[in-house]
Amino acid sequence: MKQLIKTPNPNNIFNIRTPKVLPPHYEFVDVEVLYNLESAIKEWITDNLKGKFIINKAISEHQKTIFRVGFEDGKEMSYFMLACPLLRYT
């Protein structure tokens, strides 16, 4: 039987899911910014993943603006890279 109501995420309830600064133990990936995808990526991560994450703007070594998307759990970063349909646009 399919569950209609999602189980609430304690990280969301206590407002501790997204830190202000990228912690050194987070694994991260740099995503080139071609469109205004920050809010869409954040919404996709919130809906599909459970762990802590952070999205920061940064400058790459080629002087381009990028999003640095970091995850506390490396498995979630792998899933994000494989399953997020928004990465096809970058």
Buried (B, 14 or more C-beta within 10 A) or exposed (E): EEEEEEEEEEBEEEEEBBEEEBEEEBBBBEBBBEEEBBEBBBEBBBEEBBBBBBBBEEEEEEEEEBBBBBBBBEEBBEBBEEEBEBBEEE
